[in-house]
Amino acid sequence: MYCRTSVEQKMIMWLNNSTLNANKIVYLNEFVGYFILKAMPQNKNHIAAGSWHIGPQTALTLQAYLGTCVGVTIVDAQAQVGGLIHLLLPEPVSLGDQFQPQRYASSGLPLFIEALCQAGASKPNMQATIAGGALVGPLDERDLALNIGGRTTEVVEKTLNDAGIAIEKSETGGFFTCCLNLDMQTWQCAIEPAGFDKLEPAQTSPPPTPENIEQALQNLQPIPQVALKILQIIQQDEYDITQIAETVKKDQVISARTLQLCNSAMFARQIKIDSIDNALVRLGQDLLIKLIISAAIKNFFNQSGKGYSLCQGGIFHHSIGTAIVSEKIARLTGGVTPSLAYTAGLLHDIGKVVLDQFIASAYPLFYRSLHEEQHNFIEIERKELGRAHTTIGCELGQNWSFPDILIETIEHHHRPETSTINSALTHIVYLADLLMSRFHAGLEVERLNTEALNSRLAAIGLSSSQFVDIVDLIPSNVLTTADQPLPT
């Protein structure tokens, strides 16, 4: 049985109470302190799923956005050493060549504790805080049966107890995505609902009119012609990659962005790549095309602010993660060209760029509907904004002459069974989007339902027993670069 955590209860009370009372004053005082902390200049380090940070006392805040994942901070205030680990799954799925022990509670947490001891900490003096492991809604019996977050929490608690490490605070379960913070200067931990820093007292701004949205569509800077040309070319059975490379080299901005992506941690390149020709030789045409499209799309996503995004560049980095996972699922299942799956995953949320500017005033209502009332995300968009991002994205795709297969995926990725052109592709993007929203939380406001997860998995030849294996496909380093945007 899951129940709301104390942080959730405070948030709901704060949202619901229209009159001032003693309890509300206490909660508001806590939240005012939080706002003051957020307003202070502070270095922050986002800890991605499957990674940790350990260090001495310093002016730095470690931060992990947690949905189904579990975050653990351990501090030895006496030795002035502490750190935070972000765990993806309870135990390893496989022990293959790509095994990364820090992603799993059973293998990563013992290594984390050992690293703390090597840094000077002592187990008897350690104090731990645990957060996450949520059932991120909307929910159905499949979420309860899988219970990945709950099982990860159990492994964490057992490991800490066996090591004799005191658990000072634990906020796990519930339905909220949260943010776990460790102040490396004061060794104070804070667990807050993700997106709470964007909540303000209820506003009375009217929802955007159809004319407002149409004007936003007109004002939007379109995706560069280079990207549109590539999208058309890759639909052909045969194409000349050298022609694409020559076209890109004529655009200095996109060339620079492409080279930075080639050398970024996001794609784990170990060899310095200094030209498009060099990239073609070292990476091959498939990866180079993906990077060119990603670099071109980045400028388009830069037009969004922090409406949907929960961190800088959140929509773009969520889209990159969805693209990477879509490609991996396509390779796993077969039937869909991996590069096409990557492109569809990258473009699935383009409609949010148009609606992003209208989210700010509607965010408190979005937050309440998503977390307390568990409403469908698309329904909330239509209620509060008049249009859904899937519909807007479809319109953009039509305006820019996207291939029909991509337009359909953009429009139907929340309900993939309604697609007709390439149902497998739409199902793959839905699943990748679901995994990113639940296990790589904190990038953007997003909720996908799991009401038909079994049938949606079956549509691409997968079963619910393989779900954990698919979770393990999530890249570890998407959020790592979320606060390091590409140059404009």
HELIX and SHEET records of a PDB file:
HELIX    1   1 SER A    6  ASN A   16  1                                  11    
HELIX    2   2 ALA A   22  ALA A   39  1                                  18    
HELIX    3   3 PRO A  101  ARG A  103  5                                   3    
HELIX    4   4 ALA A  105  GLN A  118  1                                  14    
HELIX    5   5 LYS A  123  ASN A  125  5                                   3    
HELIX    6   6 GLU A  141  LEU A  146  1                                   6    
HELIX    7   7 ILE A  148  ASP A  162  1                                  15    
HELIX    8   8 PHE A  196  LYS A  198  5                                   3    
HELIX    9   9 PRO A  210  ASN A  219  1                                  10    
HELIX   10  10 GLN A  225  ILE A  233  1                                   9    
HELIX   11  11 ILE A  241  LYS A  249  1                                   9    
HELIX   12  12 GLN A  252  CYS A  262  1                                  11    
HELIX   13  13 ALA A  265  PHE A  267  5                                   3    
HELIX   14  14 ILE A  276  LEU A  283  1                                   8    
HELIX   15  15 GLN A  285  PHE A  301  1                                  17    
HELIX   16  16 GLY A  314  THR A  333  1                                  20    
HELIX   17  17 PRO A  338  LEU A  347  1                                  10    
HELIX   18  18 GLY A  351  HIS A  371  1                                  21    
HELIX   19  19 PHE A  377  LEU A  385  1                                   9    
HELIX   20  20 HIS A  389  ASN A  399  1                                  11    
HELIX   21  21 ASP A  404  HIS A  412  1                                   9    
HELIX   22  22 PRO A  416  THR A  418  5                                   3    
HELIX   23  23 SER A  423  PHE A  439  1                                  17    
HELIX   24  24 LEU A  453  ALA A  458  1                                   6    
HELIX   25  25 SER A  464  GLN A  466  5                                   3    
HELIX   26  26 PHE A  467  VAL A  471  1                                   5    
HELIX   27  27 LEU A  479  THR A  481  5                                   3    
SHEET    1   A 4 LYS A  44  HIS A  46  0                                        
SHEET    2   A 4 THR A  61  LEU A  66  1                                        
SHEET    3   A 4 CYS A 178  ASP A 183 -1                                        
SHEET    4   A 4 CYS A 189  PRO A 193 -1                                        
SHEET    1   B 5 SER A  51  PRO A  56  0                                        
SHEET    2   B 5 VAL A  81  LEU A  87 -1                                        
SHEET    3   B 5 VAL A  70  ASP A  76 -1                                        
SHEET    4   B 5 GLN A 127  GLY A 132 -1                                        
SHEET    5   B 5 ALA A 166  THR A 172  1                                        
END                                                                             
